[in-house]
Amino acid sequence: MKAEVWVEVRPTEDEDKVRRALSNVFIYDEIRIEGSEGKKYIVALGNGFKSLIKVHNLIKEQGIEDSARSILMRGIDGNRVVFHLHKQAAYAGVLTFVTEENESPLGPITFIVETNDPRRFIDWLAPKTSRGRRLYEVQPPDDP
């Protein structure tokens, strides 16, 4: 499993604060700055489930498995799962999924996760629940 995360740094933003928002939701192995179409992005790469353990834990702590699962399932594209998080909420240590571009006024944090088994990845990240309780716990997907 590999994750690539993109987050735009707008001209009015403090790059350190954007990095903090990213670090609150993602453990990266590599980070770089990229420019594209006149915009500046922080691009972070992570290998294995450990890079997404913060997202996993926040989903569990906040009790948002059902809504997270629904959004993640819609993000399956072949062997990839794409989803977006609210940058300002991430800065505050809160996980909020973004489904429309304007929901995060400063732009979202975009996750592109490649895995051999997207459904198992989602089962680990956001398992099914009943009456607010997880129906099962899935072991994290195998590391690459």
MARVO-614902 format. One record per residue: residue in one letter; x, y, z of N, C-alpha, C, O, CB in turn. Coordinates in steps of 0.02 Angstrom, whole numbers, plus 50000, padded with zeros to 5 digits. Glycine has a CB too. Layout:
% residues N
AXYZXYZXYZXYZXYZ;...
This chain:
% residues 144
M500424994150000500005000050000500445006250000500915006750039499525000050060;K500295010849956500655017149952500155022849952499605022249924501105017449888;A500345028249983499905034149984500295040249960500865041349978499625035350055;E499965044049918500225050449894499725055749915499125055049901500365050449816;V499965061049947499515066149973499725072949945500315074749949499515066250050;W499245076549918499365083149890498975088349929498395087349945499165083449815;V499305093849945498965099449978499255105949951499855107049952499035099050056;E498805110249928499015116649900499195121449957498865121650009498465119649855;V499715125349945499905130749991499725137249955500065139249908500675130450011;R499185140349976498965146549944499415152349965499715152050019498225147949961;P499445157649924499895163249940499755166550008500215169250039499825168549886;T499145166150032498975169250097499115164650156499035166750213498245171250097;E499325158450142499425153550196500155153150218500615154450180499195146750173;D500235151350282500895149950310501055142650294500695138050315500905151350388;E501605141450259501785134650238501865130050299501685124150295502425134750198;D502125132550354502205128350414501535125950441501475120350466502585132150468;K501025130250437500365128250461500055123050415499705118450438499905134350465;V500175123650350499925118550303500275111950317499955106650315500045120850229;R500925112150331501295105950348501015102850412500965096750418502045107450356;R500835107150460500555104550523499885101150510499755095750537500475110250574;A499465104250468498815101150451498945094250420498605089350438498415105650402;L499415093850375499595087450342499845082450394499645076650394500115088650288;S500295084650437500585080150488500075077750539500165072450569501145083650524;N499535081450548499015079350595498615073350569498275069950608498545085150609;V498645072150503498245066750474498645061650434498365056750409497725069650429;F499305062650428499695058350385500415057750411500725062750429499695060950312;I500675051750411501375050550429501745049050364501645043750334501455044650481;Y502165053650343502485052850278503205050550285503545051650335502465059350240;D503435047150231504125044950227504545049950187505145050350195504165037950195;E504205053650144504535058250099504085064250088503475063550086504715054750031;I504395070150082503995076150069504375080650022504995081150025503825079850136;R504005084049978504325088749931503835094249914503235093749926504565084949867;I504095099549885503695105149860503675104649784504195103549753503975112049884;E503085105449756503015105349683502605111349660502165113749696502695098749659;G502755113749601502365118949571502005116149510502275112149473502815124949551;S501385118449501500995116249444500485121549428500095123649471500655109449458;E500485123849366500015128849343499995135049388499465137649404499315125949338;G500595137249409500645143249451500445142149523500405147049561500225148549422;K500325135949544500135134449613500705130649647501095127149614499475130449615;K500735131349713501245127949753500915122349793500405123449825501615132949800;Y501205116349791500925110649826501465107449870502055107249854500655105549776;I501225104949927501635100349967501395093449946500805091949948501565101650045;V501875089249928501715082349908502075077749957502685078149965501935080949833;A501695073449989501975068750038501845061650016501305060149990501685070050109;L502325057350027502265050350009502345046050071502775047350113502775048349955;G501935040850075501975036150131501895029050107501535027750059501435037750183;N502245024550139502215017450121501925013450179502115014450236502915014750103;G501455009150163501175004750213500615007950253500505014050250501705002350259;F500265003750291499685006150329499875011250382499455015350401499335000250361;K500495010950407500695015550461500615022850440500495027250482501415014250481;S500665024250375500605031250353499895033850362499795039950367500815031750279;L499405029350365498705031350372498415029750440497805030050449498285027950318;I498835028150488498595026350555498235032250589497775031150628499175023950599;K498455038350574498125044250605497405044950579496955046450617498525050750590;V497305043950514496625044150486496215038550517495645039650538496645043350408;H496495032650521496155026850552495935028450623495365027350641496625020650552;N496395031050663496245032650733495735038250740495305037950784496885034550770;L495785043450698495295048950702494595046650683494105048850714495525054750657;I494535042450632493885039750614493585036150674492995036950690493935034950553;K493985032050707493745028250765493565032850823493035032150853494275023150787;E494015037550840493895042250896493275046450885492895047650932494505046750906;Q493165048750824492605053150809491955049150795491425052150790492775057450749;G492015042550789491415038450777491085039850711490465039850706490925039450832;I491495040950659491215042750593491315037250541491385038550481491535049350568;E491335031050564491465025450519490975025150461491185024250404491435018950558;D490335025950474489835025150421489905030450367489905028850307489135025450450;S489965036750386490035041950336490705041450300490735042350239489965048950368;A491235039850338491895039050306491875033250256492135033950201492435037750360;R491575027750276491535021850232491165023550167491385021650113491175016050268;S490625027150172490235029050114490655033250065490655032050005489605032950135;I491005038150092491425042550050492005038550020492155039349961491695048450091;L492325034350060492885030450035492675025549980493045024649931493215026550093;M492095022449988491855017749937491745021349870491885018549817491195014349960;R491505027449873491395031349812492065033249780492085034949721490985037649826;G492605033049819493255035149794493665029449763494235030549743493645038149849;I493375023449759493745017849729493785018849654493285020049620493395011049746;D494395018249628494525018749556495055013549539495655014949542494755026149536;G494835007649521495305002149508495645000049572495324998049620495825004149455;N496315000649573496684998749634496865004949676497315004649717497324994949614;R496505010349664496625016549702495995018549739495425017149719496855022149655;V496105021949796495565025149832495765032449840496295034049867495435021749903;V495345036949815495485044149818494965047349864494365046149858495465047349747;F495215051449911494765055149955495095061749975495695062649968494585051050018;H494675066250000494895073050016494695074750088494145073050110494605078249966;L495145078150123495015080450191495035088050194495395091250155495515077350240;H494665090750240494635098050250495285100250284495455097850338494015099950294;K495645104750251496305106850275496275110450342496675109050386496625111450224;Q495805115050351495765118750414495565114250472495805115150527495275124650407;A495115109550460494925104850512495525100550531495645099150590494325100350489;A495905098350481496505094250494497005098150537497315095250581496835092050428;Y497065104550524497525108750564497315108550638497735108650683497525116050538;A496665108250650496395108050719496385100850747496165099750803495685110950720;G496615096050707496635089050730495975085450723495855080350756496845088850802;V495535087950681494875085050669494845082450598495095085550551494295090250682;L494545076550590494475073550524493795075350495493275073350522494575065850527;T493795078950439493185080750404493285079250330493745082050299492985088150416;F492875074950303492925073250232492605078750190492115081850211492595066450217;V492885079850132492645084950085492395081250023492755077149994493195090150067;T491785082650003491515079449943491405084349886491295082349829490865075949960;E491425090849901491345096049850491925100849856492155102249911490655099749858;E492165103249800492765107349797492745113449844493245115049875492885109649727;N492175116749849492135122949888492025121849963491965126650001491585127349861;E491985115549984491885114150056492495115850097492435117150157491715106850065;S493075116050066493685117950100493945124150065494285123650014494225112050099;P493795130050092493945136350058494675137250038494825140549989493745142050101;L495135134350076495845134850061496095128750022496705127850015496245135750124;G495635124749998495815118749961495875112750007496055113450066496475119749923;P495725106849982495745100750023496435097650026496895099649990495255095749997;I496505092850070497075088350071496845082150032496365078850053497315086450146;T497175080649977496965075149933497405069049943498015069449938496985077349860;F497085063449958497425057049968497305052549907496745051949884497175053550032;I497845049549882497795044549829498145038349856498765038149861498125047149761;V497755033349873498025027249905497995021549854497465019949827497625025449969;E498575018549841498615012749797498685006549839499115006049883499205013349747;T498255001649825498254995449863497994989849819497604990949773497824996049927;N498214983749833497984977949794497264976249810496924972949770498434971949808;D497014978449869496344976649890495994982749921495984983449982496364970749941;P495704987049879495384993149905494844991849957494784995650005495094997049848;R494444986649948493914985249996494184983250064493914985350116493454979649969;R494714979450065495014977550129495314983750163495264984550223495564972150119;F495624988150123495894994350150495334998450183495425000950238496224998550093;I494754998950150494195002650178493914999050239493725002350287493645003650124;D493884992450237493654988650295494094990050356493854990250412493634981050280;W494744990850345495194992450400495104999650423495065001050483495924991250378;L495065004250375495035011350392494365013150423494335016850472495145015550330;A493825010550396493145012350418492695006350414492305005750366492865018250376;P492735001750463492314995750460491564997250468491375002550493492534990750514;K491154992550446490434993350454490254993550528490594990650571490054987550419;T489714997150543489474997650612488734995950616488384995750566489605004650640;S488514994650677487814993750691487684997150758487994995450809487614986050693;R487215001750758487045005550819487665008650851487745008750912486705000950869;G488105011250807488685014750831489275010450853489775013050877488495018950887;R489205003850846489754999350866490034995950803489664993950758489494994050917;R490684995350803491014991850747490814984550747490814981250799491784992550753;L490644982050688490444975050682491044970350680490994964450696490024974050619;Y491624972950661492234968950657492834973550656492784979550643492214964350593;E493404970650669494044974050662494434970150610494494964050614494434974450730;V494704973650561495084970550508495824972350520495984977950538494844972950438;Q496254967450510496974968750515497164973650460496864973650406497394962150510;P497664977850473497884982450420498104978750358498354973150362498444986950445;P498014981950301498234978750239498994977450241499354980850277498054983150177;D499204972650203499924971050202500324976950176500104980650132500054964950157;D500904977750205501364982950181501654980750114501684974750099501914984350233;P501884985650075502174983850010502814979750016503114977849966502314990149969;
